[in-house]
């Protein structure tokens, strides 16, 4: 990676290599799951659902894949998720491709998945998406699912 001019950092969260960059909504919630539920799988599903609901409001059908964490549109991942939970405190989170330059993913094997691609709202719609509006929609959906202010 370094020979290609790409910096990378090894961190202690679930998942494999991914990319974070401009045009991506990166959300790293820090929650005490003692206040919600002690269930990391449910936490992952609720993160996914926050994105799925946001996509639905945009007329995009996002879904889960049984074998993989994250949110998909067709056979392409639109949102990667990697978390760590220690003493029921959450760390790390999601990378939701809104207006992301997807060419950066060509230099890696995103999430270690060889046979599927990545997408973004911009790629799906053919136009630059209103990042701030989508961010607010996501926050609204996250708050509903996590019953937070």
DSSP file (Angstrom, degrees, kcal/mol; ACC not computed):
  #  RESIDUE AA STRUCTURE BP1 BP2  ACC     N-H-->O    O-->H-N    N-H-->O    O-->H-N    TCO  KAPPA ALPHA  PHI   PSI    X-CA   Y-CA   Z-CA
    1    1 A X    > >       0   0    0      0, 0.0     5,-2.0     0, 0.0     3,-1.2   0.000 360.0 360.0 360.0 -42.7    0.0    0.0    0.0
    2    2 A X  G > 5 +     0   0    0      1,-0.3     3,-1.7     3,-0.2     5,-0.1   0.841 360.0  60.5 -64.3 -31.3    2.8    2.4    0.9
    3    3 A X  G 3 5S+     0   0    0      1,-0.3    -1,-0.3     2,-0.1     0, 0.0   0.742 104.0  51.6 -66.9 -20.6    4.4    1.9   -2.5
    4    4 A X  G < 5S-     0   0    0     -3,-1.2    -1,-0.3     2,-0.2    -2,-0.2   0.342 123.6-106.4 -93.8   5.2    1.2    3.3   -4.0
    5    5 A X  T < 5S+     0   0    0     -3,-1.7     2,-0.5     1,-0.3    -3,-0.2   0.762  76.0 137.6  77.7  24.9    1.3    6.3   -1.8
    6    6 A X      < -     0   0    0     -5,-2.0     2,-0.3   101,-0.1    -1,-0.3  -0.914  42.6-150.1-111.5 124.9   -1.5    5.1    0.4
    7    7 A X        +     0   0    0     -2,-0.5     2,-0.3    -3,-0.1     0, 0.0  -0.678  20.4 177.8 -86.5 144.6   -1.4    5.4    4.2
    8    8 A X        -     0   0    0     -2,-0.3     2,-0.4    11,-0.0    11,-0.0  -0.985  15.7-153.3-145.7 158.2   -3.2    2.8    6.3
    9    9 A X        -     0   0    0     -2,-0.3     2,-0.5     2,-0.0    -2,-0.0  -0.996  14.5-135.2-134.9 132.5   -3.6    2.1   10.0
   10   10 A X        +     0   0    0     -2,-0.4     2,-0.3     7,-0.0    -2,-0.0  -0.761  33.2 177.4 -86.6 130.4   -4.2   -1.1   11.8
   11   11 A X        -     0   0    0     -2,-0.5     2,-1.1     2,-0.1    -2,-0.0  -0.848  37.1-109.1-131.0 167.2   -6.9   -0.8   14.4
   12   12 A X  S    S+     0   0    0     -2,-0.3     2,-0.3    72,-0.0    -2,-0.0  -0.608  73.5 105.0-102.1  74.7   -8.7   -3.1   16.8
   13   13 A X  S    S-     0   0    0     -2,-1.1    71,-0.2     2,-0.2    -2,-0.1  -0.899  74.0 -84.4-139.2 169.0  -12.2   -3.4   15.4
   14   14 A X  S    S+     0   0    0     69,-2.9     2,-0.1    -2,-0.3    70,-0.0  -0.356  86.0  41.9 -71.7 157.0  -14.2   -6.0   13.6
   15   15 A X  S    S-     0   0    0     67,-0.1    -2,-0.2    -2,-0.1     2,-0.1  -0.318  79.4 -89.2  98.9 177.5  -14.0   -6.2    9.8
   16   16 A X        -     0   0    0      1,-0.2    95,-0.1    -2,-0.1    94,-0.1  -0.296  67.8 -35.7-113.4-163.5  -11.2   -6.0    7.3
   17   17 A X        +     0   0    0     92,-0.2    94,-3.6    -2,-0.1    95,-0.4  -0.265  63.6 164.0 -63.2 141.5   -9.5   -3.1    5.4
   18   18 A X        -     0   0    0     92,-0.2     2,-0.4    93,-0.1    91,-0.0  -0.868  31.7-111.9-144.8-180.0  -11.7   -0.3    4.3
   19   19 A X        -     0   0    0     -2,-0.3     2,-0.4    76,-0.1    86,-0.1  -0.954  18.1-168.3-121.7 137.3  -11.4    3.3    3.0
   20   20 A X        +     0   0    0     -2,-0.4     2,-0.3     6,-0.0    75,-0.0  -0.996  32.2 125.2-121.5 131.2  -12.5    6.5    4.7
   21   21 A X    >   -     0   0    0     -2,-0.4     3,-1.3     1,-0.0    79,-0.1  -0.953  57.1 -38.1-165.7-176.3  -12.5    9.7    2.7
   22   22 A X  T 3  S+     0   0    0     -2,-0.3    79,-0.6     1,-0.2     3,-0.1  -0.176 116.7  30.7 -56.1 145.7  -14.4   12.8    1.4
   23   23 A X  T 3  S+     0   0    0      1,-0.3    76,-2.6    77,-0.2    75,-1.6   0.456  95.9 111.3  85.4   0.9  -18.0   12.3    0.5
   24   24 A X  E <   -A   97   0A   0     -3,-1.3     2,-0.9    75,-0.2    -1,-0.3  -0.890  66.1-136.0-110.0 136.5  -18.4    9.5    3.0
   25   25 A X  E     -A   96   0A   0     71,-2.8    71,-2.6    -2,-0.4     2,-0.6  -0.824  26.7-171.5 -89.3 106.4  -20.6    9.8    6.2
   26   26 A X  E     -A   95   0A   0     -2,-0.9     2,-0.5    69,-0.2    69,-0.2  -0.898   4.6-178.4-103.6 120.7  -18.3    8.3    8.8
   27   27 A X  E     -A   94   0A   0     67,-1.7    67,-2.6    -2,-0.6     2,-0.5  -0.976  13.1-179.7-126.2 119.6  -20.2    7.8   12.1
   28   28 A X        -     0   0    0     -2,-0.5    65,-0.2    65,-0.2    64,-0.2  -0.748  16.7-163.8-117.7  81.5  -18.4    6.4   15.2
   29   29 A X        -     0   0    0     -2,-0.5     2,-0.7    63,-0.2    -2,-0.0  -0.394   8.6-154.7 -66.8 139.1  -21.1    6.3   18.0
   30   30 A X        +     0   0    0     -2,-0.1     2,-0.3    61,-0.1    61,-0.1  -0.924  30.6 161.9-113.8 103.9  -19.8    5.9   21.5
   31   31 A X        -     0   0    0     -2,-0.7    59,-2.7    59,-0.1     2,-0.9  -0.902  43.5-130.7-124.0 148.5  -22.7    4.4   23.4
   32   32 A X  B >   -B   89   0A   0     -2,-0.3     3,-2.5    57,-0.2    57,-0.2  -0.871  18.7-161.7 -94.6 102.8  -23.0    2.5   26.7
   33   33 A X  G >> S+     0   0    0     55,-3.6     3,-1.3    -2,-0.9     4,-0.9   0.642  83.1  78.6 -65.4 -12.2  -25.0   -0.5   25.7
   34   34 A X  G 34 S+     0   0    0     54,-0.4    -1,-0.3     1,-0.3     4,-0.1   0.795  93.6  52.2 -59.7 -26.2  -25.8   -1.1   29.3
   35   35 A X  G <4 S+     0   0    0     -3,-2.5    -1,-0.3     2,-0.1    -2,-0.2   0.502 126.4  20.2 -87.1  -5.2  -28.3    1.7   28.7
   36   36 A X  T <4 S-     0   0    0     -3,-1.3     2,-0.3    -4,-0.2    -2,-0.2   0.615 123.4 -45.2-123.5 -74.4  -29.8   -0.1   25.7
   37   37 A X     <  -     0   0    0     -4,-0.9     2,-1.3    51,-0.1    -1,-0.2  -0.943  39.8-121.2-166.3 146.7  -29.2   -3.8   25.4
   38   38 A X  S    S+     0   0    0     -2,-0.3     2,-0.3    -4,-0.1    -4,-0.1  -0.615  75.3 109.7 -95.7  74.7  -26.2   -6.1   25.9
   39   39 A X     >  -     0   0    0     -2,-1.3     4,-2.1     1,-0.1     5,-0.1  -0.796  45.3-170.9-153.8 100.0  -26.3   -7.5   22.4
   40   40 A X  H  > S+     0   0    0     -2,-0.3     4,-2.4     1,-0.2     5,-0.2   0.846  90.1  55.4 -66.2 -32.9  -23.6   -6.7   19.9
   41   41 A X  H  > S+     0   0    0      2,-0.2     4,-2.5     1,-0.2    -1,-0.2   0.922 108.5  47.2 -66.0 -42.6  -25.5   -8.4   17.0
   42   42 A X  H  > S+     0   0    0      2,-0.2     4,-2.6     1,-0.2    -2,-0.2   0.909 109.8  54.3 -63.7 -40.2  -28.6   -6.3   17.7
   43   43 A X  H  X S+     0   0    0     -4,-2.1     4,-2.2     2,-0.2    -2,-0.2   0.938 109.6  47.3 -58.1 -47.1  -26.3   -3.2   17.8
   44   44 A X  H  X S+     0   0    0     -4,-2.4     4,-2.5     1,-0.2    -2,-0.2   0.929 112.0  50.0 -59.2 -46.1  -24.9   -4.0   14.4
   45   45 A X  H  X S+     0   0    0     -4,-2.5     4,-2.6     1,-0.2    -1,-0.2   0.869 109.8  51.2 -62.9 -36.3  -28.4   -4.7   13.0
   46   46 A X  H  X S+     0   0    0     -4,-2.6     4,-1.9     2,-0.2    -1,-0.2   0.873 108.7  50.8 -70.0 -36.0  -29.6   -1.3   14.4
   47   47 A X  H  X S+     0   0    0     -4,-2.2     4,-1.4     2,-0.2    -2,-0.2   0.947 112.7  47.0 -61.5 -47.2  -26.7    0.5   12.7
   48   48 A X  H  X S+     0   0    0     -4,-2.5     4,-2.7     1,-0.2     3,-0.4   0.921 109.8  53.3 -58.5 -44.6  -27.6   -1.2    9.5
   49   49 A X  H  X S+     0   0    0     -4,-2.6     4,-2.7     1,-0.2     5,-0.3   0.852 101.7  59.2 -63.1 -34.7  -31.2   -0.3    9.9
   50   50 A X  H  X S+     0   0    0     -4,-1.9     4,-1.3     1,-0.2    -1,-0.2   0.901 112.1  40.6 -58.4 -40.5  -30.4    3.4   10.4
   51   51 A X  H  X S+     0   0    0     -4,-1.4     4,-2.8    -3,-0.4    -2,-0.2   0.908 112.7  53.8 -74.3 -43.9  -28.8    3.3    6.9
   52   52 A X  H  X S+     0   0    0     -4,-2.7     4,-2.3     1,-0.2    10,-0.4   0.911 110.2  47.7 -58.5 -43.8  -31.5    1.2    5.3
   53   53 A X  H  X S+     0   0    0     -4,-2.7     4,-1.8     2,-0.2    -1,-0.2   0.888 111.1  51.3 -64.6 -39.0  -34.2    3.6    6.5
   54   54 A X  H  X S+     0   0    0     -4,-1.3     4,-0.7    -5,-0.3    -2,-0.2   0.926 111.2  47.3 -63.7 -45.0  -32.2    6.6    5.2
   55   55 A X  H ><>S+     0   0    0     -4,-2.8     5,-2.6     1,-0.2     3,-1.2   0.903 107.5  56.9 -61.9 -41.4  -31.8    5.0    1.8
   56   56 A X  H ><5S+     0   0    0     -4,-2.3     3,-1.8     1,-0.3    -1,-0.2   0.890 101.6  56.0 -58.0 -40.3  -35.5    4.1    1.7
   57   57 A X  H 3<5S+     0   0    0     -4,-1.8    -1,-0.3     1,-0.3    -2,-0.2   0.722 108.0  50.0 -64.3 -20.5  -36.3    7.9    2.2
   58   58 A X  T <<5S-     0   0    0     -3,-1.2    -1,-0.3    -4,-0.7    -2,-0.2   0.357 122.9-106.6 -96.7   3.0  -34.2    8.5   -0.9
   59   59 A X  T < 5S+     0   0    0     -3,-1.8     2,-0.4     1,-0.3    -3,-0.2   0.712  79.5 130.4  79.0  20.9  -36.1    5.8   -2.9
   60   60 A X      < -     0   0    0     -5,-2.6     2,-1.2    -6,-0.1    -1,-0.3  -0.923  56.5-135.0-112.0 131.8  -33.1    3.4   -2.7
   61   61 A X        +     0   0    0     -2,-0.4    13,-0.4    -3,-0.1     2,-0.3  -0.707  29.6 179.4 -90.1  94.4  -33.6   -0.2   -1.7
   62   62 A X        +     0   0    0     -2,-1.2     2,-0.3   -10,-0.4    11,-0.2  -0.658   6.3 170.4 -90.0 151.3  -30.9   -1.1    0.8
   63   63 A X  E     -C   72   0A   0      9,-2.5     9,-3.0    -2,-0.3     2,-0.3  -0.944  31.7-103.9-151.6 171.1  -30.7   -4.5    2.4
   64   64 A X  E     -     0   0A   0     -2,-0.3     2,-0.5     7,-0.2     7,-0.1  -0.686  23.9-138.9 -95.0 153.5  -28.6   -6.8    4.5
   65   65 A X  E >   -C   68   0A   0      3,-0.7     3,-0.9     5,-0.4     5,-0.0  -0.965  15.6-134.5-110.1 132.0  -26.6   -9.8    3.1
   66   66 A X  T 3  S+     0   0    0     -2,-0.5    -1,-0.1     1,-0.3    -2,-0.0   0.848 102.5  43.2 -55.5 -38.8  -26.8  -12.9    5.3
   67   67 A X  T 3  S+     0   0    0     -3,-0.1     2,-0.4     1,-0.0    -1,-0.3   0.686 113.7  50.7 -82.8 -18.7  -23.1  -13.6    5.1
   68   68 A X  E <  S-C   65   0A   0     -3,-0.9    -3,-0.7     2,-0.1     2,-0.2  -0.919  72.3-125.8-130.7 145.3  -21.8  -10.0    5.6
   69   69 A X  E    S+     0   0A   0     -2,-0.4    12,-0.2    12,-0.1     2,-0.2  -0.594  71.3  53.8 -79.4 148.6  -22.2   -7.1    7.9
   70   70 A X  E    S-     0   0A   0     -2,-0.2     2,-0.4    10,-0.2    -5,-0.4  -0.661  87.1 -67.6 121.9-176.9  -23.1   -3.8    6.3
   71   71 A X  E     - D   0  79A   0      8,-2.1     7,-2.5    -2,-0.2     8,-1.7  -0.946  45.4-166.0-119.5 139.0  -25.7   -2.4    3.9
   72   72 A X  E     -CD  63  77A   0     -9,-3.0    -9,-2.5    -2,-0.4     2,-0.4  -0.872  20.5-159.1-124.6 150.2  -26.0   -3.4    0.3
   73   73 A X  E >  S- D   0  76A   0      3,-2.9     3,-1.8    -2,-0.3     2,-0.3  -0.967  80.0 -41.9-125.0 112.6  -27.8   -2.2   -2.8
   74   74 A X  T 3  S-     0   0    0     -2,-0.4   -11,-0.1   -13,-0.4    -2,-0.0  -0.541 124.5 -26.4  63.9-129.1  -28.0   -5.1   -5.2
   75   75 A X  T 3  S+     0   0    0     -2,-0.3    42,-0.9    -3,-0.1     2,-0.4   0.215 121.7  90.7 -99.5  13.3  -24.6   -6.8   -5.1
   76   76 A X  E <  S-De  73 117A   0     -3,-1.8    -3,-2.9    40,-0.2     2,-0.4  -0.908  73.8-125.5-118.3 139.7  -22.7   -3.7   -4.0
   77   77 A X  E     +De  72 118A   0     40,-2.8    42,-2.4    -2,-0.4    -5,-0.3  -0.656  26.0 173.6 -82.6 130.2  -21.9   -2.5   -0.5
   78   78 A X  E    S+     0   0A   0     -7,-2.5    19,-2.9    -2,-0.4     2,-0.4   0.569  72.1  34.3-106.9 -17.4  -22.9    1.1    0.2
   79   79 A X  E     -DF  71  96A   0     -8,-1.7    -8,-2.1    17,-0.2     2,-0.3  -0.939  66.5-159.0-145.4 119.1  -22.1    1.1    3.9
   80   80 A X  E     - F   0  95A   0     15,-2.2    15,-2.3    -2,-0.4     2,-0.4  -0.711  10.6-162.8 -92.8 146.8  -19.3   -0.7    5.7
   81   81 A X  E     + F   0  94A   0     -2,-0.3     2,-0.3   -12,-0.2    13,-0.2  -0.997  17.0 163.4-134.0 130.6  -19.5   -1.4    9.4
   82   82 A X  E     + F   0  93A   0     11,-2.7    11,-1.1    -2,-0.4     2,-0.3  -0.943  15.1 170.0-145.2 123.0  -16.7   -2.3   11.8
   83   83 A X  E     - F   0  92A   0     -2,-0.3   -69,-2.9     9,-0.2     2,-0.3  -0.814  24.0-155.3-129.4 166.6  -17.1   -2.0   15.6
   84   84 A X  E     - F   0  91A   0      7,-1.8     7,-2.2    -2,-0.3     2,-0.4  -0.985  10.0-163.8-136.4 141.3  -15.5   -2.8   18.8
   85   85 A X  E     + F   0  90A   0     -2,-0.3     2,-0.4     5,-0.2     5,-0.2  -0.992   9.5 177.1-127.2 124.2  -17.3   -3.2   22.1
   86   86 A X  E >  S- F   0  89A   0      3,-2.3     3,-1.9    -2,-0.4    -2,-0.0  -0.988  76.7 -13.5-129.9 122.4  -15.5   -3.2   25.4
   87   87 A X  T 3  S-     0   0    0     -2,-0.4   -53,-0.2     1,-0.3    -1,-0.1   0.851 128.3 -59.3  51.7  36.7  -17.3   -3.4   28.7
   88   88 A X  T 3  S+     0   0    0      1,-0.2   -55,-3.6   -55,-0.1     2,-0.5   0.608 109.5 127.1  68.1  16.8  -20.5   -2.7   26.6
   89   89 A X  E <   -BF  32  86A   0     -3,-1.9    -3,-2.3   -57,-0.2    -1,-0.2  -0.913  55.3-135.6-100.1 127.5  -19.1    0.7   25.4
   90   90 A X  E     + F   0  85A   0    -59,-2.7     2,-0.3    -2,-0.5    -5,-0.2  -0.542  24.4 179.5 -86.1 148.5  -19.2    0.9   21.6
   91   91 A X  E     + F   0  84A   0     -7,-2.2    -7,-1.8    -2,-0.2   -62,-0.1  -0.946  48.4  14.0-140.7 161.1  -16.3    2.2   19.4
   92   92 A X  E     + F   0  83A   0     -2,-0.3     2,-0.2    -9,-0.2    -9,-0.2  -0.156  65.5 171.1  62.6-164.8  -15.8    2.6   15.7
   93   93 A X  E     - F   0  82A   0    -11,-1.1   -11,-2.7   -65,-0.2     2,-0.3  -0.723  27.6  -7.2 170.7-122.0  -18.9    2.4   13.5
   94   94 A X  E     -AF  27  81A   0    -67,-2.6   -67,-1.7    -2,-0.2     2,-0.4  -0.783  25.6-159.2-121.7 156.9  -20.0    3.0    9.9
   95   95 A X  E     -AF  26  80A   0    -15,-2.3   -15,-2.2    -2,-0.3     2,-0.6  -0.914  20.3-169.0-131.6 105.3  -18.7    4.4    6.6
   96   96 A X  E     -AF  25  79A   0    -71,-2.6   -71,-2.8    -2,-0.4     2,-0.8  -0.863  18.1-135.5-103.7 114.8  -21.7    5.3    4.4
   97   97 A X  E     +A   24   0A   0    -19,-2.9    24,-1.4    -2,-0.6   -73,-0.2  -0.599  43.6 147.1 -78.2 109.5  -20.8    6.1    0.8
   98   98 A X  S    S-     0   0    0    -75,-1.6    24,-2.6    -2,-0.8    25,-0.2   0.814  84.9  -8.2-103.4 -70.7  -22.7    9.2   -0.3
   99   99 A X  S    S+     0   0    0    -76,-2.6   -75,-0.2    22,-0.2    -2,-0.1  -0.077  94.2 154.4-117.0  31.6  -20.6   11.2   -2.8
  100  100 A X        -     0   0    0    -77,-0.7     2,-1.1     1,-0.1   -77,-0.2  -0.306  52.0-120.7 -66.6 138.1  -17.5    9.0   -2.3
  101  101 A X    >   -     0   0    0    -79,-0.6     3,-1.3     1,-0.2     4,-0.2  -0.718  27.7-164.5 -75.7 103.9  -14.8    8.7   -5.0
  102  102 A X  G >  S+     0   0    0     -2,-1.1     3,-1.3     1,-0.3     4,-0.4   0.587  71.5  86.2 -72.7 -10.3  -15.1    4.9   -5.4
  103  103 A X  G >  S+     0   0    0      1,-0.3     3,-1.3     2,-0.2     4,-0.3   0.796  78.8  66.3 -60.8 -27.6  -11.8    4.7   -7.3
  104  104 A X  G X  S+     0   0    0     -3,-1.3     3,-1.3     1,-0.3    -1,-0.3   0.811  91.6  61.9 -64.1 -28.3  -10.0    4.4   -4.0
  105  105 A X  G X  S+     0   0    0     -3,-1.3     3,-1.2     1,-0.2     5,-0.4   0.700  87.8  72.7 -70.8 -17.8  -11.6    1.1   -3.4
  106  106 A X  G <  S+     0   0    0     -3,-1.3    -1,-0.2    -4,-0.4    -2,-0.2   0.709  92.1  57.4 -67.0 -18.8   -9.9   -0.3   -6.5
  107  107 A X  G <  S+     0   0    0     -3,-1.3     2,-0.3    -4,-0.3    -1,-0.2   0.494 112.6  36.6 -91.6  -4.9   -6.6   -0.2   -4.5
  108  108 A X  S <  S-     0   0    0     -3,-1.2     2,-0.8    -4,-0.2   -89,-0.0  -0.820  82.1-112.1-134.4 173.4   -7.9   -2.5   -1.7
  109  109 A X    >   -     0   0    0     -2,-0.3     3,-2.6   -91,-0.0   -92,-0.2  -0.874  48.1-129.8-106.4  94.2  -10.1   -5.5   -1.3
  110  110 A X  G >  S-     0   0    0     -2,-0.8     3,-2.3    -5,-0.4   -92,-0.2  -0.176  79.8 -14.0 -55.9 125.8  -12.9   -3.7    0.7
  111  111 A X  G 3  S-     0   0    0    -94,-3.6    -1,-0.3     1,-0.3   -93,-0.1   0.662 117.2 -75.8  58.6  17.0  -13.8   -5.6    3.9
  112  112 A X  G <  S+     0   0    0     -3,-2.6     2,-0.7   -95,-0.4    -1,-0.3   0.669  96.6 137.3  71.2  16.4  -11.9   -8.6    2.5
  113  113 A X    <   -     0   0    0     -3,-2.3     3,-0.4     1,-0.2    -1,-0.2  -0.859  29.3-179.1-102.2 110.0  -14.7   -9.4    0.1
  114  114 A X  S    S+     0   0    0     -2,-0.7    -1,-0.2     1,-0.2    -4,-0.1   0.849  72.7  48.0 -75.5 -37.7  -13.3  -10.3   -3.3
  115  115 A X  S    S+     0   0    0      2,-0.0     2,-0.3     0, 0.0    -1,-0.2   0.244 100.2  65.6-101.0  11.8  -16.4  -11.0   -5.3
  116  116 A X        -     0   0    0     -3,-0.4   -40,-0.2    -6,-0.1    -6,-0.1  -0.941  66.3-140.3-131.8 156.4  -18.7   -8.0   -4.6
  117  117 A X  E     -e   76   0A   0    -42,-0.9   -40,-2.8    -2,-0.3     2,-0.3  -0.270  13.1-115.7-103.1-170.8  -18.3   -4.3   -5.4
  118  118 A X  E     -e   77   0A   0    -42,-0.3     2,-0.3    -2,-0.1   -40,-0.2  -0.896  27.3-178.1-124.3 156.7  -19.0   -1.0   -3.7
  119  119 A X        -     0   0    0    -42,-2.4     2,-0.3    -2,-0.3   -22,-0.2  -0.873  10.5-151.4-143.5 176.5  -21.4    1.8   -4.6
  120  120 A X     >  -     0   0    0     -2,-0.3     4,-2.2     1,-0.1   -22,-0.2  -0.934  35.4-107.0-144.6 166.1  -22.5    5.2   -3.5
  121  121 A X  H  > S+     0   0    0    -24,-1.4     4,-2.4    -2,-0.3     6,-0.3   0.909 121.6  54.1 -61.9 -40.8  -25.6    7.3   -3.6
  122  122 A X  H  > S+     0   0    0    -24,-2.6     4,-2.4     1,-0.2     5,-0.3   0.916 109.3  47.0 -60.4 -43.4  -24.0    9.4   -6.3
  123  123 A X  H  4 S+     0   0    0    -25,-0.2    -1,-0.2     1,-0.2    -2,-0.2   0.904 114.1  48.0 -64.4 -41.0  -23.2    6.4   -8.4
  124  124 A X  H  < S+     0   0    0     -4,-2.2    -2,-0.2     1,-0.2    -1,-0.2   0.851 122.9  31.4 -69.9 -35.2  -26.8    5.1   -8.0
  125  125 A X  H  < S-     0   0    0     -4,-2.4    -2,-0.2     2,-0.2    -1,-0.2   0.679  96.8-130.7 -98.2 -20.0  -28.5    8.3   -8.8
  126  126 A X  S  < S+     0   0    0     -4,-2.4     2,-0.3    -5,-0.3    -3,-0.1   0.514  77.0  87.5  80.8   4.3  -26.0    9.8  -11.3
  127  127 A X  S    S-     0   0    0     -6,-0.3     2,-0.3    -5,-0.3    -2,-0.2  -0.949  89.8 -92.2-134.5 156.4  -26.0   13.2   -9.4
  128  128 A X        -     0   0    0     -2,-0.3     2,-0.1    -3,-0.1   -29,-0.1  -0.499  49.1-134.0 -63.0 124.7  -24.1   14.7   -6.5
  129  129 A X        -     0   0    0     -2,-0.3     2,-1.4   -31,-0.1     3,-0.1  -0.479  19.5-104.8 -83.5 154.4  -26.2   14.0   -3.4
  130  130 A X     >  -     0   0    0      1,-0.2     4,-2.3    -2,-0.1     5,-0.2  -0.658  38.4-169.8 -78.5  93.0  -27.1   16.6   -0.7
  131  131 A X  H  > S+     0   0    0     -2,-1.4     4,-2.7     1,-0.2    -1,-0.2   0.897  80.1  49.6 -55.3 -48.8  -24.6   15.4    1.9
  132  132 A X  H  > S+     0   0    0      1,-0.2     4,-2.2     2,-0.2    -1,-0.2   0.881 110.7  50.1 -63.2 -38.7  -26.0   17.5    4.7
  133  133 A X  H  > S+     0   0    0      2,-0.2     4,-2.1     1,-0.2    -1,-0.2   0.912 112.5  46.8 -65.0 -42.7  -29.6   16.5    4.1
  134  134 A X  H  X S+     0   0    0     -4,-2.3     4,-2.7     2,-0.2    -2,-0.2   0.892 109.7  54.4 -66.9 -39.5  -28.7   12.8    4.1
  135  135 A X  H  X S+     0   0    0     -4,-2.7     4,-2.6    -5,-0.2    -2,-0.2   0.928 109.3  47.8 -58.8 -45.2  -26.6   13.3    7.2
  136  136 A X  H  X S+     0   0    0     -4,-2.2     4,-2.3     2,-0.2    -2,-0.2   0.883 110.8  51.4 -64.5 -38.6  -29.6   14.8    9.0
  137  137 A X  H  X S+     0   0    0     -4,-2.1     4,-2.3     2,-0.2    -2,-0.2   0.922 110.8  48.6 -62.5 -43.5  -31.9   12.0    7.7
  138  138 A X  H  X S+     0   0    0     -4,-2.7     4,-3.0     2,-0.2     5,-0.2   0.939 110.4  50.4 -61.4 -46.9  -29.4    9.4    9.1
  139  139 A X  H  X S+     0   0    0     -4,-2.6     4,-2.7     1,-0.2    -1,-0.2   0.912 109.9  51.3 -58.5 -43.3  -29.2   11.2   12.5
  140  140 A X  H  X S+     0   0    0     -4,-2.3     4,-2.0     1,-0.2    -1,-0.2   0.937 113.3  44.3 -58.4 -48.2  -33.0   11.2   12.7
  141  141 A X  H  X S+     0   0    0     -4,-2.3     4,-2.4     2,-0.2    -2,-0.2   0.891 112.7  51.6 -66.3 -40.1  -33.2    7.5   12.0
  142  142 A X  H  X S+     0   0    0     -4,-3.0     4,-2.4     1,-0.2    -1,-0.2   0.933 109.5  50.5 -60.4 -46.9  -30.4    6.7   14.4
  143  143 A X  H  X>S+     0   0    0     -4,-2.7     5,-1.8    -5,-0.2     4,-0.6   0.886 110.1  50.0 -61.1 -39.7  -32.1    8.6   17.1
  144  144 A X  H ><5S+     0   0    0     -4,-2.0     3,-0.7     3,-0.2    -1,-0.2   0.950 113.6  44.7 -63.4 -48.5  -35.4    6.8   16.6
  145  145 A X  H 3<5S+     0   0    0     -4,-2.4    -2,-0.2     1,-0.2    -1,-0.2   0.843 122.1  37.4 -66.4 -33.5  -33.7    3.4   16.7
  146  146 A X  H 3<5S-     0   0    0     -4,-2.4    -1,-0.2    -5,-0.2    -2,-0.2   0.331 103.0-128.9-102.1   7.0  -31.6    4.2   19.7
  147  147 A X  T <<5 +     0   0    0     -3,-0.7     2,-0.3    -4,-0.6    -3,-0.2   0.909  60.3 141.8  48.4  51.1  -34.3    6.3   21.4
  148  148 A X      <       0   0    0     -5,-1.8    -1,-0.2    -6,-0.1    -2,-0.1  -0.775 360.0 360.0-123.2 165.8  -31.9    9.2   21.9
  149  149 A X              0   0    0     -2,-0.3    -6,-0.1    -3,-0.1    -5,-0.1   0.431 360.0 360.0 -91.3 360.0  -32.0   12.9   21.8
